[in-house]
């Protein structure tokens, strides 16, 4: 199994480095958490595809563990995630800070939602620690979602409450499909940009710069 895993990694690395279609001059593989693609990485993808039409781009979705491993193995050029691991060969830069706010499907004004309606989204150990200190009554939810999209869709369809990045729920707040609970605390959720500290792919610096431009222009 160990040799088989190494062979698969070698094949993926070769495919990544050599698998550029003849009609393109370069390639770039990017990956990020599901929630970061909405209104952020999709804008970035559109920008780099327009700015560099001769570059073939592969876009992926993953969790921190797989994204970090693919970066180490050389199968991924750039990863955007919430809780990266620091590795000696990788550069980890703070990209932005999301604001996690408590929203609910019931217009409770300043009242806190019942813990029974709370859907917990796994935004990482730092968020969980802060939540347990600030709102211990929410520490034992019935439903725990591994990704924000799943938790949000459940709340929108079945009702309930949960913490989500303001960026993701802004449209639902404007439509009054969700309501912000102003009496609840908010939490910071930093997102990080991870890429090789000594990149061999010349497209990486251009893509990194383009992502910073997207973040600045969207005022996140």
ROGU-620270 format. One record per residue (C-alpha): residue number from 1; x, y, z. Coordinates in nm, 3 decimals. Layout:
% residues N
<rec><resi>NUM</resi><c1>X</c1><c2>Y</c2><c3>Z</c3></rec>
...
***
This chain:
% residues 220
<rec><resi>1</resi><c1>0.000</c1><c2>0.000</c2><c3>0.000</c3></rec>
<rec><resi>2</resi><c1>0.285</c1><c2>0.239</c2><c3>0.081</c3></rec>
<rec><resi>3</resi><c1>0.448</c1><c2>0.182</c2><c3>-0.257</c3></rec>
<rec><resi>4</resi><c1>0.115</c1><c2>0.210</c2><c3>-0.433</c3></rec>
<rec><resi>5</resi><c1>0.046</c1><c2>0.546</c2><c3>-0.264</c3></rec>
<rec><resi>6</resi><c1>0.388</c1><c2>0.674</c2><c3>-0.370</c3></rec>
<rec><resi>7</resi><c1>0.326</c1><c2>0.561</c2><c3>-0.728</c3></rec>
<rec><resi>8</resi><c1>-0.008</c1><c2>0.743</c2><c3>-0.738</c3></rec>
<rec><resi>9</resi><c1>0.152</c1><c2>1.059</c2><c3>-0.602</c3></rec>
<rec><resi>10</resi><c1>0.431</c1><c2>1.037</c2><c3>-0.861</c3></rec>
<rec><resi>11</resi><c1>0.176</c1><c2>0.989</c2><c3>-1.140</c3></rec>
<rec><resi>12</resi><c1>-0.028</c1><c2>1.288</c2><c3>-1.023</c3></rec>
<rec><resi>13</resi><c1>0.283</c1><c2>1.502</c2><c3>-1.000</c3></rec>
<rec><resi>14</resi><c1>0.388</c1><c2>1.403</c2><c3>-1.352</c3></rec>
<rec><resi>15</resi><c1>0.038</c1><c2>1.467</c2><c3>-1.484</c3></rec>
<rec><resi>16</resi><c1>0.041</c1><c2>1.808</c2><c3>-1.314</c3></rec>
<rec><resi>17</resi><c1>0.382</c1><c2>1.907</c2><c3>-1.456</c3></rec>
<rec><resi>18</resi><c1>0.358</c1><c2>1.756</c2><c3>-1.802</c3></rec>
<rec><resi>19</resi><c1>-0.012</c1><c2>1.744</c2><c3>-1.876</c3></rec>
<rec><resi>20</resi><c1>-0.045</c1><c2>2.083</c2><c3>-2.042</c3></rec>
<rec><resi>21</resi><c1>-0.253</c1><c2>2.073</c2><c3>-2.357</c3></rec>
<rec><resi>22</resi><c1>-0.067</c1><c2>2.182</c2><c3>-2.673</c3></rec>
<rec><resi>23</resi><c1>-0.291</c1><c2>2.488</c2><c3>-2.706</c3></rec>
<rec><resi>24</resi><c1>-0.166</c1><c2>2.631</c2><c3>-2.374</c3></rec>
<rec><resi>25</resi><c1>0.176</c1><c2>2.758</c2><c3>-2.272</c3></rec>
<rec><resi>26</resi><c1>0.148</c1><c2>2.693</c2><c3>-1.897</c3></rec>
<rec><resi>27</resi><c1>-0.068</c1><c2>2.531</c2><c3>-1.630</c3></rec>
<rec><resi>28</resi><c1>-0.186</c1><c2>2.620</c2><c3>-1.281</c3></rec>
<rec><resi>29</resi><c1>-0.366</c1><c2>2.410</c2><c3>-1.019</c3></rec>
<rec><resi>30</resi><c1>-0.552</c1><c2>2.590</c2><c3>-0.742</c3></rec>
<rec><resi>31</resi><c1>-0.760</c1><c2>2.458</c2><c3>-0.455</c3></rec>
<rec><resi>32</resi><c1>-0.962</c1><c2>2.589</c2><c3>-0.163</c3></rec>
<rec><resi>33</resi><c1>-1.226</c1><c2>2.521</c2><c3>0.096</c3></rec>
<rec><resi>34</resi><c1>-1.581</c1><c2>2.496</c2><c3>-0.035</c3></rec>
<rec><resi>35</resi><c1>-1.703</c1><c2>2.811</c2><c3>0.141</c3></rec>
<rec><resi>36</resi><c1>-1.417</c1><c2>3.020</c2><c3>0.009</c3></rec>
<rec><resi>37</resi><c1>-1.513</c1><c2>2.952</c2><c3>-0.352</c3></rec>
<rec><resi>38</resi><c1>-1.841</c1><c2>3.143</c2><c3>-0.318</c3></rec>
<rec><resi>39</resi><c1>-1.800</c1><c2>3.511</c2><c3>-0.416</c3></rec>
<rec><resi>40</resi><c1>-1.421</c1><c2>3.495</c2><c3>-0.371</c3></rec>
<rec><resi>41</resi><c1>-1.227</c1><c2>3.218</c2><c3>-0.540</c3></rec>
<rec><resi>42</resi><c1>-1.475</c1><c2>3.204</c2><c3>-0.828</c3></rec>
<rec><resi>43</resi><c1>-1.402</c1><c2>3.571</c2><c3>-0.893</c3></rec>
<rec><resi>44</resi><c1>-1.031</c1><c2>3.493</c2><c3>-0.874</c3></rec>
<rec><resi>45</resi><c1>-1.070</c1><c2>3.201</c2><c3>-1.115</c3></rec>
<rec><resi>46</resi><c1>-1.249</c1><c2>3.425</c2><c3>-1.364</c3></rec>
<rec><resi>47</resi><c1>-0.980</c1><c2>3.692</c2><c3>-1.330</c3></rec>
<rec><resi>48</resi><c1>-0.680</c1><c2>3.466</c2><c3>-1.385</c3></rec>
<rec><resi>49</resi><c1>-0.852</c1><c2>3.288</c2><c3>-1.674</c3></rec>
<rec><resi>50</resi><c1>-0.914</c1><c2>3.626</c2><c3>-1.839</c3></rec>
<rec><resi>51</resi><c1>-0.573</c1><c2>3.771</c2><c3>-1.755</c3></rec>
<rec><resi>52</resi><c1>-0.381</c1><c2>3.462</c2><c3>-1.866</c3></rec>
<rec><resi>53</resi><c1>-0.571</c1><c2>3.301</c2><c3>-2.156</c3></rec>
<rec><resi>54</resi><c1>-0.269</c1><c2>3.088</c2><c3>-2.247</c3></rec>
<rec><resi>55</resi><c1>-0.272</c1><c2>2.913</c2><c3>-1.907</c3></rec>
<rec><resi>56</resi><c1>-0.463</c1><c2>2.593</c2><c3>-1.843</c3></rec>
<rec><resi>57</resi><c1>-0.621</c1><c2>2.610</c2><c3>-1.495</c3></rec>
<rec><resi>58</resi><c1>-0.734</c1><c2>2.321</c2><c3>-1.277</c3></rec>
<rec><resi>59</resi><c1>-0.962</c1><c2>2.417</c2><c3>-0.985</c3></rec>
<rec><resi>60</resi><c1>-1.023</c1><c2>2.188</c2><c3>-0.688</c3></rec>
<rec><resi>61</resi><c1>-1.219</c1><c2>2.179</c2><c3>-0.363</c3></rec>
<rec><resi>62</resi><c1>-1.083</c1><c2>2.014</c2><c3>-0.051</c3></rec>
<rec><resi>63</resi><c1>-1.025</c1><c2>2.022</c2><c3>0.321</c3></rec>
<rec><resi>64</resi><c1>-0.705</c1><c2>2.141</c2><c3>0.486</c3></rec>
<rec><resi>65</resi><c1>-0.547</c1><c2>1.797</c2><c3>0.519</c3></rec>
<rec><resi>66</resi><c1>-0.580</c1><c2>1.706</c2><c3>0.152</c3></rec>
<rec><resi>67</resi><c1>-0.494</c1><c2>2.056</c2><c3>0.030</c3></rec>
<rec><resi>68</resi><c1>-0.177</c1><c2>2.064</c2><c3>0.239</c3></rec>
<rec><resi>69</resi><c1>-0.073</c1><c2>1.717</c2><c3>0.126</c3></rec>
<rec><resi>70</resi><c1>-0.124</c1><c2>1.807</c2><c3>-0.238</c3></rec>
<rec><resi>71</resi><c1>0.084</c1><c2>2.120</c2><c3>-0.189</c3></rec>
<rec><resi>72</resi><c1>0.365</c1><c2>1.916</c2><c3>-0.032</c3></rec>
<rec><resi>73</resi><c1>0.345</c1><c2>1.655</c2><c3>-0.308</c3></rec>
<rec><resi>74</resi><c1>0.357</c1><c2>1.922</c2><c3>-0.577</c3></rec>
<rec><resi>75</resi><c1>0.012</c1><c2>1.835</c2><c3>-0.716</c3></rec>
<rec><resi>76</resi><c1>-0.129</c1><c2>2.175</c2><c3>-0.611</c3></rec>
<rec><resi>77</resi><c1>0.024</c1><c2>2.515</c2><c3>-0.682</c3></rec>
<rec><resi>78</resi><c1>-0.185</c1><c2>2.735</c2><c3>-0.452</c3></rec>
<rec><resi>79</resi><c1>-0.420</c1><c2>2.648</c2><c3>-0.166</c3></rec>
<rec><resi>80</resi><c1>-0.660</c1><c2>2.874</c2><c3>0.025</c3></rec>
<rec><resi>81</resi><c1>-0.782</c1><c2>2.745</c2><c3>0.359</c3></rec>
<rec><resi>82</resi><c1>-0.873</c1><c2>2.833</c2><c3>0.717</c3></rec>
<rec><resi>83</resi><c1>-0.636</c1><c2>2.622</c2><c3>0.929</c3></rec>
<rec><resi>84</resi><c1>-0.316</c1><c2>2.542</c2><c3>0.739</c3></rec>
<rec><resi>85</resi><c1>-0.022</c1><c2>2.352</c2><c3>0.880</c3></rec>
<rec><resi>86</resi><c1>0.314</c1><c2>2.522</c2><c3>0.862</c3></rec>
<rec><resi>87</resi><c1>0.564</c1><c2>2.331</c2><c3>0.650</c3></rec>
<rec><resi>88</resi><c1>0.924</c1><c2>2.439</c2><c3>0.581</c3></rec>
<rec><resi>89</resi><c1>0.880</c1><c2>2.434</c2><c3>0.203</c3></rec>
<rec><resi>90</resi><c1>0.553</c1><c2>2.631</c2><c3>0.200</c3></rec>
<rec><resi>91</resi><c1>0.475</c1><c2>2.999</c2><c3>0.240</c3></rec>
<rec><resi>92</resi><c1>0.168</c1><c2>3.074</c2><c3>0.453</c3></rec>
<rec><resi>93</resi><c1>0.023</c1><c2>3.426</c2><c3>0.424</c3></rec>
<rec><resi>94</resi><c1>-0.283</c1><c2>3.575</c2><c3>0.588</c3></rec>
<rec><resi>95</resi><c1>-0.528</c1><c2>3.651</c2><c3>0.308</c3></rec>
<rec><resi>96</resi><c1>-0.830</c1><c2>3.792</c2><c3>0.490</c3></rec>
<rec><resi>97</resi><c1>-1.035</c1><c2>3.764</c2><c3>0.807</c3></rec>
<rec><resi>98</resi><c1>-1.391</c1><c2>3.643</c2><c3>0.775</c3></rec>
<rec><resi>99</resi><c1>-1.647</c1><c2>3.756</c2><c3>1.033</c3></rec>
<rec><resi>100</resi><c1>-1.862</c1><c2>3.472</c2><c3>1.164</c3></rec>
<rec><resi>101</resi><c1>-2.203</c1><c2>3.597</c2><c3>1.271</c3></rec>
<rec><resi>102</resi><c1>-2.501</c1><c2>3.414</c2><c3>1.418</c3></rec>
<rec><resi>103</resi><c1>-2.800</c1><c2>3.404</c2><c3>1.183</c3></rec>
<rec><resi>104</resi><c1>-3.141</c1><c2>3.245</c2><c3>1.219</c3></rec>
<rec><resi>105</resi><c1>-3.445</c1><c2>3.178</c2><c3>1.004</c3></rec>
<rec><resi>106</resi><c1>-3.671</c1><c2>3.329</c2><c3>1.273</c3></rec>
<rec><resi>107</resi><c1>-3.689</c1><c2>3.705</c2><c3>1.314</c3></rec>
<rec><resi>108</resi><c1>-3.612</c1><c2>3.712</c2><c3>1.687</c3></rec>
<rec><resi>109</resi><c1>-3.473</c1><c2>4.064</c2><c3>1.686</c3></rec>
<rec><resi>110</resi><c1>-3.226</c1><c2>4.071</c2><c3>1.977</c3></rec>
<rec><resi>111</resi><c1>-3.322</c1><c2>3.735</c2><c3>2.130</c3></rec>
<rec><resi>112</resi><c1>-3.081</c1><c2>3.444</c2><c3>2.123</c3></rec>
<rec><resi>113</resi><c1>-3.205</c1><c2>3.138</c2><c3>1.930</c3></rec>
<rec><resi>114</resi><c1>-3.274</c1><c2>2.820</c2><c3>2.121</c3></rec>
<rec><resi>115</resi><c1>-2.974</c1><c2>2.585</c2><c3>2.143</c3></rec>
<rec><resi>116</resi><c1>-3.204</c1><c2>2.312</c2><c3>2.008</c3></rec>
<rec><resi>117</resi><c1>-3.221</c1><c2>2.493</c2><c3>1.672</c3></rec>
<rec><resi>118</resi><c1>-2.847</c1><c2>2.554</c2><c3>1.650</c3></rec>
<rec><resi>119</resi><c1>-2.655</c1><c2>2.383</c2><c3>1.367</c3></rec>
<rec><resi>120</resi><c1>-2.282</c1><c2>2.373</c2><c3>1.429</c3></rec>
<rec><resi>121</resi><c1>-2.046</c1><c2>2.416</c2><c3>1.136</c3></rec>
<rec><resi>122</resi><c1>-1.689</c1><c2>2.296</c2><c3>1.182</c3></rec>
<rec><resi>123</resi><c1>-1.497</c1><c2>2.617</c2><c3>1.122</c3></rec>
<rec><resi>124</resi><c1>-1.191</c1><c2>2.478</c2><c3>1.301</c3></rec>
<rec><resi>125</resi><c1>-1.064</c1><c2>2.426</c2><c3>1.656</c3></rec>
<rec><resi>126</resi><c1>-1.012</c1><c2>2.796</c2><c3>1.727</c3></rec>
<rec><resi>127</resi><c1>-1.376</c1><c2>2.877</c2><c3>1.655</c3></rec>
<rec><resi>128</resi><c1>-1.493</c1><c2>2.582</c2><c3>1.865</c3></rec>
<rec><resi>129</resi><c1>-1.283</c1><c2>2.695</c2><c3>2.161</c3></rec>
<rec><resi>130</resi><c1>-1.419</c1><c2>3.051</c2><c3>2.139</c3></rec>
<rec><resi>131</resi><c1>-1.775</c1><c2>2.926</c2><c3>2.103</c3></rec>
<rec><resi>132</resi><c1>-1.747</c1><c2>2.701</c2><c3>2.409</c3></rec>
<rec><resi>133</resi><c1>-1.621</c1><c2>2.994</c2><c3>2.615</c3></rec>
<rec><resi>134</resi><c1>-1.877</c1><c2>3.247</c2><c3>2.493</c3></rec>
<rec><resi>135</resi><c1>-2.185</c1><c2>3.027</c2><c3>2.438</c3></rec>
<rec><resi>136</resi><c1>-2.139</c1><c2>2.700</c2><c3>2.626</c3></rec>
<rec><resi>137</resi><c1>-2.510</c1><c2>2.622</c2><c3>2.585</c3></rec>
<rec><resi>138</resi><c1>-2.439</c1><c2>2.569</c2><c3>2.213</c3></rec>
<rec><resi>139</resi><c1>-2.161</c1><c2>2.318</c2><c3>2.274</c3></rec>
<rec><resi>140</resi><c1>-2.373</c1><c2>2.002</c2><c3>2.225</c3></rec>
<rec><resi>141</resi><c1>-2.575</c1><c2>2.049</c2><c3>1.905</c3></rec>
<rec><resi>142</resi><c1>-2.773</c1><c2>1.771</c2><c3>1.743</c3></rec>
<rec><resi>143</resi><c1>-2.643</c1><c2>1.851</c2><c3>1.395</c3></rec>
<rec><resi>144</resi><c1>-2.278</c1><c2>1.915</c2><c3>1.308</c3></rec>
<rec><resi>145</resi><c1>-2.193</c1><c2>2.004</c2><c3>0.947</c3></rec>
<rec><resi>146</resi><c1>-1.846</c1><c2>1.955</c2><c3>0.807</c3></rec>
<rec><resi>147</resi><c1>-1.882</c1><c2>2.236</c2><c3>0.552</c3></rec>
<rec><resi>148</resi><c1>-2.063</c1><c2>2.568</c2><c3>0.569</c3></rec>
<rec><resi>149</resi><c1>-2.269</c1><c2>2.508</c2><c3>0.254</c3></rec>
<rec><resi>150</resi><c1>-2.427</c1><c2>2.196</c2><c3>0.403</c3></rec>
<rec><resi>151</resi><c1>-2.515</c1><c2>2.367</c2><c3>0.730</c3></rec>
<rec><resi>152</resi><c1>-2.653</c1><c2>2.670</c2><c3>0.551</c3></rec>
<rec><resi>153</resi><c1>-2.871</c1><c2>2.463</c2><c3>0.316</c3></rec>
<rec><resi>154</resi><c1>-3.010</c1><c2>2.266</c2><c3>0.610</c3></rec>
<rec><resi>155</resi><c1>-3.103</c1><c2>2.583</c2><c3>0.797</c3></rec>
<rec><resi>156</resi><c1>-3.262</c1><c2>2.742</c2><c3>0.491</c3></rec>
<rec><resi>157</resi><c1>-3.473</c1><c2>2.433</c2><c3>0.422</c3></rec>
<rec><resi>158</resi><c1>-3.552</c1><c2>2.312</c2><c3>0.775</c3></rec>
<rec><resi>159</resi><c1>-3.510</c1><c2>2.626</c2><c3>0.985</c3></rec>
<rec><resi>160</resi><c1>-3.261</c1><c2>2.691</c2><c3>1.260</c3></rec>
<rec><resi>161</resi><c1>-2.956</c1><c2>2.900</c2><c3>1.337</c3></rec>
<rec><resi>162</resi><c1>-2.580</c1><c2>2.890</c2><c3>1.295</c3></rec>
<rec><resi>163</resi><c1>-2.258</c1><c2>3.087</c2><c3>1.261</c3></rec>
<rec><resi>164</resi><c1>-2.156</c1><c2>3.174</c2><c3>0.905</c3></rec>
<rec><resi>165</resi><c1>-1.923</c1><c2>3.422</c2><c3>0.735</c3></rec>
<rec><resi>166</resi><c1>-2.106</c1><c2>3.748</c2><c3>0.678</c3></rec>
<rec><resi>167</resi><c1>-1.989</c1><c2>3.730</c2><c3>0.316</c3></rec>
<rec><resi>168</resi><c1>-2.180</c1><c2>3.406</c2><c3>0.259</c3></rec>
<rec><resi>169</resi><c1>-2.510</c1><c2>3.513</c2><c3>0.416</c3></rec>
<rec><resi>170</resi><c1>-2.525</c1><c2>3.880</c2><c3>0.314</c3></rec>
<rec><resi>171</resi><c1>-2.763</c1><c2>3.809</c2><c3>0.026</c3></rec>
<rec><resi>172</resi><c1>-2.996</c1><c2>3.601</c2><c3>0.244</c3></rec>
<rec><resi>173</resi><c1>-3.001</c1><c2>3.878</c2><c3>0.504</c3></rec>
<rec><resi>174</resi><c1>-3.104</c1><c2>4.131</c2><c3>0.240</c3></rec>
<rec><resi>175</resi><c1>-3.379</c1><c2>3.896</c2><c3>0.120</c3></rec>
<rec><resi>176</resi><c1>-3.488</c1><c2>3.837</c2><c3>0.484</c3></rec>
<rec><resi>177</resi><c1>-3.450</c1><c2>3.465</c2><c3>0.437</c3></rec>
<rec><resi>178</resi><c1>-3.210</c1><c2>3.488</c2><c3>0.732</c3></rec>
<rec><resi>179</resi><c1>-3.186</c1><c2>3.732</c2><c3>1.021</c3></rec>
<rec><resi>180</resi><c1>-2.876</c1><c2>3.847</c2><c3>1.206</c3></rec>
<rec><resi>181</resi><c1>-2.877</c1><c2>3.806</c2><c3>1.585</c3></rec>
<rec><resi>182</resi><c1>-2.705</c1><c2>4.129</c2><c3>1.698</c3></rec>
<rec><resi>183</resi><c1>-2.691</c1><c2>4.025</c2><c3>2.064</c3></rec>
<rec><resi>184</resi><c1>-2.471</c1><c2>3.725</c2><c3>1.980</c3></rec>
<rec><resi>185</resi><c1>-2.092</c1><c2>3.757</c2><c3>1.971</c3></rec>
<rec><resi>186</resi><c1>-1.912</c1><c2>3.745</c2><c3>1.640</c3></rec>
<rec><resi>187</resi><c1>-1.588</c1><c2>3.558</c2><c3>1.576</c3></rec>
<rec><resi>188</resi><c1>-1.293</c1><c2>3.611</c2><c3>1.346</c3></rec>
<rec><resi>189</resi><c1>-1.208</c1><c2>3.336</c2><c3>1.099</c3></rec>
<rec><resi>190</resi><c1>-0.878</c1><c2>3.401</c2><c3>0.920</c3></rec>
<rec><resi>191</resi><c1>-0.824</c1><c2>3.254</c2><c3>0.574</c3></rec>
<rec><resi>192</resi><c1>-0.472</c1><c2>3.180</c2><c3>0.455</c3></rec>
<rec><resi>193</resi><c1>-0.297</c1><c2>3.162</c2><c3>0.120</c3></rec>
<rec><resi>194</resi><c1>-0.048</c1><c2>2.874</c2><c3>0.093</c3></rec>
<rec><resi>195</resi><c1>0.201</c1><c2>2.816</c2><c3>-0.188</c3></rec>
<rec><resi>196</resi><c1>0.560</c1><c2>2.695</c2><c3>-0.234</c3></rec>
<rec><resi>197</resi><c1>0.816</c1><c2>2.927</c2><c3>-0.077</c3></rec>
<rec><resi>198</resi><c1>1.038</c1><c2>2.868</c2><c3>-0.382</c3></rec>
<rec><resi>199</resi><c1>0.784</c1><c2>2.820</c2><c3>-0.661</c3></rec>
<rec><resi>200</resi><c1>0.899</c1><c2>2.640</c2><c3>-0.973</c3></rec>
<rec><resi>201</resi><c1>0.581</c1><c2>2.734</c2><c3>-1.158</c3></rec>
<rec><resi>202</resi><c1>0.623</c1><c2>3.092</c2><c3>-1.290</c3></rec>
<rec><resi>203</resi><c1>0.245</c1><c2>3.139</c2><c3>-1.286</c3></rec>
<rec><resi>204</resi><c1>0.222</c1><c2>3.120</c2><c3>-0.906</c3></rec>
<rec><resi>205</resi><c1>0.337</c1><c2>3.479</c2><c3>-0.829</c3></rec>
<rec><resi>206</resi><c1>0.098</c1><c2>3.618</c2><c3>-1.092</c3></rec>
<rec><resi>207</resi><c1>-0.195</c1><c2>3.420</c2><c3>-0.951</c3></rec>
<rec><resi>208</resi><c1>-0.112</c1><c2>3.519</c2><c3>-0.594</c3></rec>
<rec><resi>209</resi><c1>-0.103</c1><c2>3.885</c2><c3>-0.692</c3></rec>
<rec><resi>210</resi><c1>-0.436</c1><c2>3.847</c2><c3>-0.875</c3></rec>
<rec><resi>211</resi><c1>-0.597</c1><c2>3.697</c2><c3>-0.565</c3></rec>
<rec><resi>212</resi><c1>-0.482</c1><c2>3.988</c2><c3>-0.349</c3></rec>
<rec><resi>213</resi><c1>-0.633</c1><c2>4.223</c2><c3>-0.605</c3></rec>
<rec><resi>214</resi><c1>-0.966</c1><c2>4.038</c2><c3>-0.585</c3></rec>
<rec><resi>215</resi><c1>-0.969</c1><c2>4.058</c2><c3>-0.205</c3></rec>
<rec><resi>216</resi><c1>-0.890</c1><c2>4.430</c2><c3>-0.214</c3></rec>
<rec><resi>217</resi><c1>-1.148</c1><c2>4.511</c2><c3>-0.480</c3></rec>
<rec><resi>218</resi><c1>-1.427</c1><c2>4.317</c2><c3>-0.309</c3></rec>
<rec><resi>219</resi><c1>-1.350</c1><c2>4.482</c2><c3>0.029</c3></rec>
<rec><resi>220</resi><c1>-1.355</c1><c2>4.156</c2><c3>0.222</c3></rec>
***
